[in-house]
Amino acid sequence: MEKTLADLGEFGLIGQIRRRFPAPEGVTGIGDDCAVLPQKSGLESLVSTDMLVEGTHFLRDGISPYDLGWKSAAVNLSDIAAMGGKPMATFLSLALPADLSETWINAFLDGYAELSGRFDVPLLGGDTTASPDRICINVTVLGESPYGRSRLRSAAVVDDLICVTGPLGDSAAGLKAILTGLERDADASTLIDRYCRPVPRVAEGQELRLNLGVHAMMDISDGIGSDLQHILDASEVSAQIDRSAIPLSLALKRVCARQGWDPLALAIGGGEDYELLFTCTRQAEMLICVPHFVIGKITKRSFSSSAGPDWQVSGFDHFKKR
């Protein structure tokens, strides 16, 4: 029987595309947070694109147009942060239903402009077209980094520590709070804000890039359960994870305790935290000024190249049956 996308999965599809379109020599192509293209000026260009589709990535009545504009810019700038780069410009393409109000559009653009302005990143172009019913947002982001210094997923080294820059699971809990109609007290509002208005760790990424003992790095978009696996696969290593060391915010703990939710499941498999996941030497970790948490270490590759038997919660996959 012929396989479907549900059988193949999102990352199986990406793997097929990558095999058919290998990158030219000296270029990092499909498989990292950004493509990396050398420049003549001693820099390298970083390019990434991301899409948000109504009904898949967001619900129109579950997020304000301002927050959606903010988030559309943020999730793309996070890809540049994941490489340790400096964002330079974005390009915005929109497919919109014709009956969408001008008020909605202006609020969306206000949010996009607010987040872009925080990082001094201009919007330089894009495209617009009509959509039959759903909103579709596509952003392309350009950045740069000193030549050979972009942090790749494939650079993890045995005995590296595995670190994250902040608490995990807040965004997933925020989305769950929206979907379940949870009363928006202070804790729930904090979690919802983390879902609607993530802040890309651009300055943190650049600071980590300066430390030569920081090796692999990426942002946490699909959940650390799958994002860590990308580093392990690309670096051909395995890992030991201390689940008790995974950072959880007080707001998440309190809401989960009241609602009977599993905070670790949200932290490992929820996604959209947009914190940075990186590996580094023990010596380098002692010199890192960026707030971070050590959650495990890189080990020699085992047969399964996994994070061990206790790492059972996978991250988000667009095409897998749920």
C-alpha positions as CSV (number, residue, x, y, z in Angstrom):
1,M,0.0,0.0,0.0
2,E,1.3,3.4,-0.9
3,K,2.3,5.6,2.0
4,T,0.5,8.8,2.8
5,L,1.9,11.9,4.5
6,A,0.3,10.6,7.8
7,D,2.6,7.6,7.5
8,L,5.6,9.5,6.3
9,G,5.4,12.3,8.9
10,E,6.6,15.9,8.6
11,F,10.3,15.0,9.1
12,G,10.1,12.1,6.7
13,L,8.8,14.5,4.1
14,I,11.6,17.0,4.8
15,G,14.1,14.1,4.5
16,Q,12.8,13.2,1.1
17,I,13.0,16.8,-0.1
18,R,16.6,17.1,1.3
19,R,17.8,14.0,-0.5
20,R,16.5,15.3,-3.8
21,F,18.0,18.8,-3.4
22,P,21.4,18.5,-1.9
23,A,23.1,21.8,-1.0
24,P,26.1,23.0,-3.1
25,E,29.5,22.7,-1.6
26,G,30.2,25.2,1.1
27,V,26.5,25.9,1.7
28,T,24.3,24.6,4.5
29,G,20.9,23.7,3.1
30,I,17.8,21.9,4.2
31,G,18.0,20.4,7.7
32,D,19.0,23.3,10.0
33,D,17.1,26.3,11.3
34,C,18.5,28.4,8.5
35,A,20.3,28.0,5.2
36,V,23.8,29.3,5.4
37,L,25.4,31.0,2.3
38,P,28.9,32.3,2.4
39,Q,29.5,35.9,1.4
40,K,32.6,37.6,0.0
41,S,32.8,40.1,2.8
42,G,33.7,37.5,5.5
43,L,30.2,37.0,6.6
44,E,27.6,34.4,5.9
45,S,24.0,35.0,5.0
46,L,21.2,33.2,7.0
47,V,17.9,32.5,5.3
48,S,14.8,30.9,6.7
49,T,11.1,30.8,5.9
50,D,8.1,29.7,7.9
51,M,4.3,29.4,7.4
52,L,1.4,29.8,9.8
53,V,-1.9,28.4,8.6
54,E,-5.3,29.1,10.3
55,G,-6.6,25.9,11.8
56,T,-3.2,24.4,12.1
57,H,-1.0,26.9,13.8
58,F,-3.7,29.2,15.2
59,L,-7.4,29.7,15.6
60,R,-8.7,33.1,14.5
61,D,-10.9,33.4,17.6
62,G,-8.2,32.2,19.9
63,I,-5.6,34.9,19.2
64,S,-5.9,38.6,18.6
65,P,-4.8,39.9,15.2
66,Y,-2.1,42.1,17.0
67,D,-0.7,39.0,18.8
68,L,-0.8,37.0,15.5
69,G,1.2,39.7,13.8
70,W,3.7,39.7,16.7
71,K,4.0,35.9,16.7
72,S,4.4,35.7,12.9
73,A,7.5,37.9,13.1
74,A,8.8,36.3,16.3
75,V,8.9,32.7,15.2
76,N,11.0,33.6,12.2
77,L,13.4,35.8,14.0
78,S,13.9,32.9,16.4
79,D,15.4,30.9,13.5
80,I,18.1,33.5,13.1
81,A,18.6,33.5,16.9
82,A,19.0,29.7,16.8
83,M,22.1,30.2,14.5
84,G,23.6,32.9,16.7
85,G,22.9,35.4,13.9
86,K,21.8,39.0,13.5
87,P,18.4,39.4,11.8
88,M,18.5,41.9,8.9
89,A,15.1,41.9,7.1
90,T,11.9,40.1,6.7
91,F,9.5,39.5,3.8
92,L,5.8,38.9,4.5
93,S,3.4,37.1,2.2
94,L,-0.3,36.9,3.1
95,A,-3.2,34.8,1.7
96,L,-6.4,36.4,3.2
97,P,-10.1,36.0,2.8
98,A,-11.7,38.9,1.0
99,D,-14.1,39.6,3.8
100,L,-11.4,40.2,6.4
101,S,-11.9,43.6,8.0
102,E,-9.5,46.5,7.6
103,T,-9.4,46.8,11.4
104,W,-8.2,43.2,11.7
105,I,-5.5,43.8,9.0
106,N,-4.2,47.0,10.7
107,A,-4.0,45.3,14.1
108,F,-2.1,42.4,12.6
109,L,0.4,44.8,11.0
110,D,0.7,46.7,14.3
111,G,1.8,43.6,16.1
112,Y,4.2,42.6,13.3
113,A,5.7,46.1,13.4
114,E,6.0,46.2,17.2
115,L,8.0,42.9,17.4
116,S,10.1,43.9,14.3
117,G,10.9,47.3,15.8
118,R,12.1,45.7,19.0
119,F,14.9,44.1,17.0
120,D,15.3,46.8,14.4
121,V,14.4,44.5,11.5
122,P,12.7,46.1,8.5
123,L,10.0,44.5,6.4
124,L,11.2,44.8,2.8
125,G,8.6,43.1,0.7
126,G,6.4,40.0,0.2
127,D,3.2,39.1,-1.6
128,T,-0.5,39.2,-1.1
129,T,-3.3,37.0,-2.6
130,A,-6.8,36.0,-1.8
131,S,-7.7,32.9,0.1
132,P,-11.1,31.1,-0.1
133,D,-11.6,31.0,3.7
134,R,-8.4,30.6,5.8
135,I,-5.6,33.0,6.7
136,C,-2.2,31.9,5.6
137,I,0.9,33.8,6.6
138,N,4.4,33.2,5.2
139,V,7.5,35.0,6.4
140,T,11.0,34.8,5.0
141,V,13.8,36.2,7.2
142,L,17.3,37.2,6.3
143,G,20.2,37.4,8.7
144,E,24.0,37.3,8.9
145,S,26.8,35.9,11.0
146,P,30.6,36.0,10.9
147,Y,31.9,33.4,8.4
148,G,32.0,29.9,9.8
149,R,30.5,30.9,13.2
150,S,26.9,30.1,12.7
151,R,25.8,27.4,15.2
152,L,24.6,24.3,13.5
153,R,22.6,21.3,14.8
154,S,25.4,19.0,13.6
155,A,28.1,20.3,16.0
156,A,27.3,18.5,19.3
157,V,30.3,16.7,20.8
158,V,30.4,13.7,23.2
159,D,30.5,14.9,26.8
160,D,28.9,18.3,25.9
161,L,26.3,19.5,28.4
162,I,22.7,20.0,27.0
163,C,21.2,23.3,28.0
164,V,18.1,25.4,27.5
165,T,17.7,29.2,28.0
166,G,14.4,29.2,29.8
167,P,11.4,27.3,31.2
168,L,9.5,25.0,28.8
169,G,5.9,24.1,28.5
170,D,4.4,27.6,29.1
171,S,3.3,28.1,25.5
172,A,1.7,24.6,25.2
173,A,-0.2,25.3,28.5
174,G,-1.2,28.7,27.2
175,L,-2.8,27.1,24.1
176,K,-4.5,24.5,26.2
177,A,-5.9,27.2,28.5
178,I,-7.4,28.9,25.4
179,L,-8.8,25.7,24.0
180,T,-10.4,24.7,27.3
181,G,-11.7,28.1,28.1
182,L,-9.7,28.3,31.3
183,E,-10.5,31.3,33.5
184,R,-7.8,33.9,32.8
185,D,-6.3,34.5,36.3
186,A,-2.8,35.8,36.6
187,D,-1.1,32.4,36.0
188,A,-3.3,31.4,33.0
189,S,-2.7,34.9,31.5
190,T,1.0,34.5,31.9
191,L,0.9,31.2,30.0
192,I,-1.4,32.5,27.3
193,D,0.9,35.5,26.8
194,R,3.8,33.1,26.3
195,Y,1.8,31.4,23.6
196,C,0.6,34.5,21.9
197,R,3.7,36.7,22.2
198,P,6.9,34.7,22.3
199,V,10.1,36.7,22.4
200,P,12.9,35.3,20.2
201,R,16.2,34.9,22.0
202,V,18.2,37.0,19.5
203,A,20.6,38.7,21.9
204,E,21.1,35.4,23.8
205,G,21.9,33.6,20.5
206,Q,24.5,36.1,19.6
207,E,26.1,36.0,23.0
208,L,26.3,32.2,22.9
209,R,27.8,32.3,19.4
210,L,30.8,34.3,20.8
211,N,31.6,31.4,23.2
212,L,33.7,28.9,21.1
213,G,32.8,26.1,23.6
214,V,29.1,26.4,22.5
215,H,28.7,23.8,19.8
216,A,25.2,22.8,18.5
217,M,22.2,25.1,18.8
218,M,18.6,25.4,17.7
219,D,15.4,26.9,18.9
220,I,12.6,24.9,20.5
221,S,9.6,25.2,18.2
222,D,8.2,21.6,17.9
223,G,8.9,20.6,21.5
224,I,12.2,19.5,23.0
225,G,11.2,15.9,22.6
226,S,11.7,16.1,18.9
227,D,14.0,19.1,18.6
228,L,16.7,17.5,20.7
229,Q,16.4,14.4,18.5
230,H,17.3,16.7,15.5
231,I,20.6,17.6,17.1
232,L,21.3,13.9,18.0
233,D,20.6,12.8,14.5
234,A,22.6,15.6,12.8
235,S,25.5,15.1,15.2
236,E,25.4,11.3,15.2
237,V,25.3,11.1,19.0
238,S,23.0,10.1,21.8
239,A,22.1,11.8,25.1
240,Q,21.2,11.3,28.7
241,I,18.5,13.6,30.0
242,D,17.6,14.4,33.6
243,R,13.8,14.9,33.4
244,S,13.8,16.5,36.9
245,A,16.2,19.2,35.6
246,I,13.8,20.4,32.8
247,P,12.9,24.0,33.9
248,L,9.2,24.6,34.6
249,S,7.8,28.0,35.5
250,L,5.8,28.6,38.7
251,A,2.8,29.6,36.6
252,L,2.9,26.3,34.8
253,K,3.3,24.3,37.9
254,R,0.4,26.0,39.6
255,V,-2.0,25.8,36.7
256,C,-1.1,22.1,36.1
257,A,-1.6,21.3,39.8
258,R,-5.1,22.9,39.7
259,Q,-6.2,21.4,36.4
260,G,-4.6,17.9,36.7
261,W,-2.3,18.5,33.7
262,D,1.1,16.8,33.3
263,P,3.6,19.7,33.2
264,L,6.5,17.5,31.9
265,A,4.4,16.3,29.0
266,L,3.7,19.9,28.1
267,A,7.3,20.8,28.5
268,I,8.7,18.0,26.4
269,G,6.1,17.6,23.7
270,G,4.3,20.9,23.6
271,G,6.5,23.1,21.5
272,E,6.4,26.8,20.6
273,D,8.6,27.9,23.6
274,Y,11.2,29.5,21.3
275,E,13.9,29.1,23.9
276,L,17.3,28.1,22.7
277,L,18.6,24.5,23.0
278,F,22.3,24.2,22.9
279,T,25.3,22.0,23.8
280,C,28.6,23.2,25.2
281,T,31.7,22.0,27.1
282,R,31.7,22.0,30.9
283,Q,34.3,24.7,30.8
284,A,32.3,26.9,28.5
285,E,29.2,26.5,30.5
286,M,30.9,28.0,33.5
287,L,31.5,31.2,31.5
288,I,28.1,31.6,29.9
289,C,26.3,34.7,31.2
290,V,23.0,34.0,29.4
291,P,20.5,32.5,31.8
292,H,20.3,28.8,31.2
293,F,19.5,25.4,32.7
294,V,21.6,22.2,32.2
295,I,19.2,19.2,31.5
296,G,21.6,16.5,30.4
297,K,24.7,15.5,28.5
298,I,25.7,14.2,25.1
299,T,26.9,10.6,25.0
300,K,28.4,8.3,22.3
301,R,25.9,7.2,19.7
302,S,24.0,4.1,20.7
303,F,22.1,1.9,18.2
304,S,19.0,4.1,18.5
305,S,20.7,7.5,18.7
306,S,18.1,8.6,21.3
307,A,17.9,10.4,24.6
308,G,17.3,7.2,26.5
309,P,14.3,5.1,27.6
310,D,12.8,7.8,29.9
311,W,12.5,10.2,27.0
312,Q,9.2,9.0,25.6
313,V,7.2,12.1,24.8
314,S,7.7,13.2,21.2
315,G,7.3,16.7,19.8
316,F,4.8,18.1,17.3
317,D,4.6,16.6,13.8
318,H,2.2,18.2,11.3
319,F,1.3,15.1,9.4
320,K,1.3,12.3,12.1
321,K,-2.1,11.0,13.1
322,R,-3.2,12.4,16.5
